[in-house]
Amino acid sequence: RIVASGADLVFVSAPLRAAFQALVGAAVPGRVQPMGVDVRDVTGADRETARQRLGLRGPALLFLGRLIATKGGDLAVAVARALPGITLLVAGTGPEVDRLARVAADLGDRVRLLGWADALLRRDLLAAADVLLVPSRLRPDGLGEGLPVAALEAIAVGLPVVATRCGGLVDLPRYGTHVTVSDPQPTALVAAVTAAIARGRPREADRSCQAAALDWAAVLPRLLGDRGPG
């Protein structure tokens, strides 16, 4: 509490700031500023070329993140199961990988566990997918997500995002018009994904404007505040 009272605290979401204040038992100062995105690293892939490389023919749903229980990979599989003809691309590693493989075994190639995604694969996935699904759930201690960089990257490249109403994810709609925050039940997520696929990607002009606002070039001055680059 003593350190917090004199520090320039920056939180990636308002719920995390509130949780920290509850932890220290005081309304300590603090700013909310989500992480930035290296826009140049995630843009530039041709959508059709990326889809060909990944062998995609129909709609594709992307899950991009660490495979732990709170990230909700099992919810992503449930959504894919309810949408015949859709392919779920799961990029990430973690302790849940074996359980997800068992849960999705009957879906065959409709659920692809790709493992860790390097920069080139990540860029292809963001270009080729139709929706990024962020189906996170609260931890046992009641804390939720901050604001995942994967969601910000998706917004920057114009990939529609469907996220659960959890932690900092509730703030996502302010960062893009093609963002849906849904209740964390499979039926609600299925409806949100279906609507997002039907709506398609935002106009290039809207995407470019949003990407510029999310790039580290714009975020870093806000993050540093009055401290400057020194």
C-alpha positions in Angstrom: 0.0 0.0 0.0 2.9 2.4 0.8 4.5 1.7 -2.6 1.2 2.0 -4.4 0.5 5.4 -2.9 3.5 6.9 -4.5 3.8 4.9 -7.7 2.5 5.6 -11.2 0.4 2.4 -11.5 -1.0 1.3 -14.9 -3.6 -1.4 -15.2 -4.6 -3.1 -18.5 -8.3 -3.0 -17.5 -10.6 -1.3 -15.0 -11.7 -4.6 -13.3 -8.0 -5.3 -12.5 -7.6 -1.9 -11.0 -10.6 -2.5 -8.8 -9.3 -5.9 -7.8 -6.0 -4.4 -6.8 -7.6 -1.7 -4.8 -9.7 -4.3 -3.0 -6.5 -6.3 -2.3 -4.6 -3.4 -0.7 -7.7 -2.1 1.0 -7.5 1.4 -0.3 -8.4 3.5 -3.3 -4.9 3.8 -4.6 -4.1 5.9 -7.7 -3.8 4.2 -11.0 -4.5 4.6 -14.7 -6.1 2.2 -17.1 -4.2 1.6 -20.4 -4.3 -1.6 -22.3 -1.2 -3.0 -24.0 -0.3 -2.0 -27.5 0.0 -4.0 -30.7 2.8 -4.3 -33.1 0.4 -3.7 -36.0 3.1 -4.2 -38.7 3.8 -7.7 -37.4 0.2 -8.9 -37.6 -1.0 -7.2 -40.8 0.0 -7.8 -44.4 -1.0 -11.4 -44.9 -3.3 -12.1 -47.9 -6.5 -13.7 -46.7 -7.0 -16.2 -49.6 -3.3 -17.2 -49.6 -3.4 -17.7 -45.8 -6.6 -19.8 -46.1 -5.0 -22.0 -48.8 -1.9 -22.5 -46.7 -4.2 -23.6 -43.8 -6.4 -25.8 -46.0 -9.6 -23.9 -45.1 -12.7 -24.1 -47.3 -15.5 -23.0 -45.0 -15.8 -20.6 -42.1 -13.0 -20.7 -39.5 -13.1 -19.9 -35.8 -9.9 -19.0 -34.1 -8.9 -19.5 -30.5 -5.5 -17.9 -29.7 -4.1 -18.1 -26.3 -2.7 -20.2 -23.5 -4.5 -23.5 -22.9 -5.6 -23.1 -19.3 -9.0 -23.7 -17.8 -9.8 -20.0 -17.4 -9.2 -19.3 -21.1 -12.2 -21.5 -21.9 -10.9 -23.7 -24.7 -13.6 -26.3 -23.9 -16.2 -23.6 -24.6 -14.6 -23.0 -28.0 -14.9 -26.7 -28.8 -18.6 -26.6 -27.7 -19.2 -23.7 -30.0 -17.6 -25.6 -32.9 -19.6 -28.7 -32.1 -22.8 -26.7 -32.4 -21.9 -25.2 -35.8 -21.5 -27.9 -38.5 -19.2 -26.9 -41.3 -17.1 -24.6 -39.2 -13.4 -25.3 -38.4 -11.9 -24.4 -35.0 -8.2 -23.4 -35.1 -6.7 -23.6 -31.7 -3.3 -21.9 -31.4 -1.5 -22.2 -28.1 0.0 -24.5 -25.6 -0.6 -25.3 -21.9 -1.8 -27.9 -19.4 -5.3 -28.2 -21.0 -4.0 -29.5 -24.4 -4.6 -33.2 -23.6 -8.0 -32.6 -22.2 -9.0 -30.5 -25.2 -7.8 -33.2 -27.5 -10.0 -35.7 -25.8 -13.0 -33.4 -25.8 -12.7 -32.7 -29.5 -11.6 -36.2 -30.6 -15.0 -37.0 -32.2 -14.9 -33.8 -34.3 -11.8 -34.9 -36.3 -10.2 -32.3 -38.5 -12.9 -29.7 -37.6 -10.8 -28.9 -34.5 -7.1 -28.4 -35.1 -4.8 -28.1 -32.2 -1.9 -26.2 -33.8 0.4 -25.8 -30.8 2.4 -22.6 -30.3 2.1 -20.1 -33.2 5.2 -18.3 -34.3 4.9 -14.8 -35.8 4.2 -16.0 -39.4 1.5 -18.5 -38.4 -0.1 -16.0 -36.1 -0.4 -13.5 -38.9 -1.8 -16.2 -41.2 -4.4 -17.2 -38.6 -5.6 -13.7 -38.0 -6.0 -13.2 -41.8 -7.6 -16.5 -42.5 -10.2 -16.8 -39.7 -13.7 -15.4 -39.7 -14.0 -14.8 -35.9 -11.6 -14.7 -33.0 -13.4 -16.4 -30.0 -12.2 -15.3 -26.5 -14.4 -17.5 -24.2 -12.7 -16.8 -20.9 -14.2 -17.5 -17.5 -13.6 -16.1 -14.0 -10.9 -17.7 -11.8 -11.9 -19.3 -8.5 -10.8 -16.2 -6.7 -13.2 -14.1 -8.8 -10.6 -12.4 -11.0 -11.1 -12.4 -14.8 -9.1 -11.5 -17.9 -7.3 -8.2 -18.3 -7.5 -7.3 -21.9 -5.8 -10.0 -24.0 -3.3 -8.8 -26.7 -4.8 -11.4 -29.1 -8.1 -9.6 -29.0 -6.5 -6.3 -29.7 -4.5 -7.8 -32.6 -7.7 -9.2 -34.1 -9.3 -5.8 -33.9 -6.2 -4.2 -35.5 -6.4 -6.6 -38.5 -10.2 -6.3 -38.8 -11.0 -9.8 -37.5 -14.4 -9.8 -35.7 -14.1 -10.7 -32.0 -16.6 -12.6 -29.8 -15.7 -12.5 -26.1 -17.3 -13.5 -22.9 -18.5 -11.0 -20.3 -15.5 -11.5 -18.1 -13.1 -9.0 -16.5 -11.6 -6.5 -18.8 -13.3 -8.2 -21.8 -16.4 -6.2 -21.1 -14.5 -3.1 -22.3 -13.6 -4.5 -25.7 -16.5 -3.0 -27.7 -15.0 0.5 -27.2 -12.0 -0.6 -29.3 -13.9 -1.8 -32.4 -17.4 -1.9 -33.9 -17.0 -5.6 -34.8 -16.7 -6.8 -31.2 -19.5 -8.8 -29.4 -19.4 -9.4 -25.7 -21.6 -12.4 -24.9 -22.7 -14.4 -21.8 -20.4 -17.3 -21.3 -22.9 -20.0 -22.2 -22.3 -22.1 -25.3 -25.8 -21.2 -26.8 -25.1 -17.5 -26.4 -21.6 -17.8 -27.9 -23.0 -19.8 -30.8 -25.5 -17.1 -31.6 -22.9 -14.4 -31.3 -20.4 -16.2 -33.6 -23.1 -16.9 -36.1 -24.0 -13.2 -36.2 -20.4 -12.1 -36.4 -19.7 -14.5 -39.4 -22.8 -13.2 -41.2 -21.8 -9.5 -40.6 -18.3 -10.0 -42.0 -15.2 -7.9 -41.5 -15.2 -4.1 -41.1 -14.4 -1.7 -43.9 -10.7 -1.2 -44.6 -10.9 2.5 -43.6 -12.5 1.7 -40.2 -9.9 -1.1 -39.6 -6.9 1.2 -40.5 -8.1 3.9 -38.2 -8.5 1.4 -35.3 -5.2 -0.2 -36.0 -3.4 3.1 -35.8 -5.0 3.8 -32.4 -3.9 0.4 -31.1 -0.3 0.5 -32.4 2.5 0.8 -29.8 3.4 4.1 -31.5 0.2 5.6 -30.2 0.0 3.6 -27.0 3.5 4.1 -25.7 3.1 7.9 -25.1 -0.2 7.2 -23.2 1.5 4.5 -21.2 4.5 6.7 -20.2 2.2 9.6 -19.3 4.2 12.6 -18.1 7.4 10.5 -17.6 8.5 10.7 -21.2 10.8 8.2 -22.9 13.5 8.6 -20.3 
